[in-house]
């Protein structure tokens, strides 16, 4: 009898070695390290497949995370909760959307996962997938009833906005084909003030972007083409009046800008500051360079071509800025471009950086050659250096300010010749000391003398500039500007 009992004990011990008893923690740990052998054995041992780690994550979360379809299906068959959310608000379906395996998505949806279950920030699985080129995953979600117009909580953005912002034209096409709103707008940020206690100016985004504005900002030509074909409003601007055309130009996306012009975008629609697409095209044509390597546009279309296309499309060359425009770069541009204030025209902006290509085009389309800014600075004055400062424009070379660059004077003379030949007044005077004019009553000759541009001074005198005209303080160009 004792021998039989001893034999049974030995047999049970052998079974315990061959078939260990698994705990729920073992299942979660195995799934976390993608150890399917141990995980499947634990499931067969009857452990609780819905047990959670301290942060609420389950084995199903981890199986989806590792894209292990076989383990996902086995956990579901064993009763795993497909709708469970961890402490971070993530569900297995949300993880599946990030991984993008249509098979895993289908398995979860067939088992009862809610296709539009939002995360803690309101994002749905379709929004996550929409940022990628995974059309099959998006189709699986849409086929199971995903709302293509659902909005996340933080910025009220839709899946179509995400697709356009990530330059995914095929995804844009799919969403549009299933009823995505092409003119939906993200949340508008109503900031009570734009300054801090310092009180230095700071930038806070206004929001209110549409899918087409996102596509224009990113330069996704095909996204924009699809949205326009679906009826998107080509002129629908953000809350500050920035249109898709302006946004494309301002981000050096000239191929997209060309498409928008051809689609009938209004070339004269100005924003809150009075900037038009033409002003932006002229501005970026000779954009000051920063201290880092420049990121040049890779588009086939150039900014000069955009200037020409805008003028041919009826852009008015004499629109003036209404306010001091935003900084292009809040660090490097602080204190620079002091003359680009109320009243600045595209021609004045072009003259400031001796942009002869833009000047020629603007003059050909009836730009007012003497229209000044708020301080009375005219294009001729700007081309002679009036209103410029040491840091503007930057980038003639490492440590070389514009007024010391060897080619500066010849570029100034080339710009002055175009303007004077077009009838510009050589002795026009500044009206005040604002907008970089330094003092009322200064002429173009004062600017050239101030910078020590002897060749420019000689050219202006040769063209008839008065050398003895005094400004309000009594100084003349001979005094050094």
Secondary structure, DSSP 8 states (H G I E B T S, - for coil): -HHHHHHHHHHHHHHHHHS----HHHHHHHHHTT-HHHHHHHHHTT--TT---TTS--HHHHHHHTT-HHHHHHHHHTT--TT-B-TTS-BHHHHHHHHT-HHHHHHHHHTT--TT---TTS--HHHHHHTSS-HHHHHHHHHTT--TT---TTT---HHHHHHHTT-HHHHHHHHHTT--TT-B--B---S-SB-TT--B-----B--BHHHHHHHHT-HHHHHHHHHTT--TT---TT---HHHHHHHTT-HHHHHHHHHTT--TT---TT---HHHHHHHHHT----SS-------SS-HHHHHHHHHHTT--TT---SS----SSTTTTTT--TT-STT--HHHHHHHTT-HHHHHHHHHTT--TT---TT---HHHHHTTTT--TTSS--SSTT--GGG-TTHHHHHHHHHHHHHHTT--TT---SSSTTTT-STT--HHHHHHHHT-HHHHHHHHHTT--SS---TTS--GGGT-
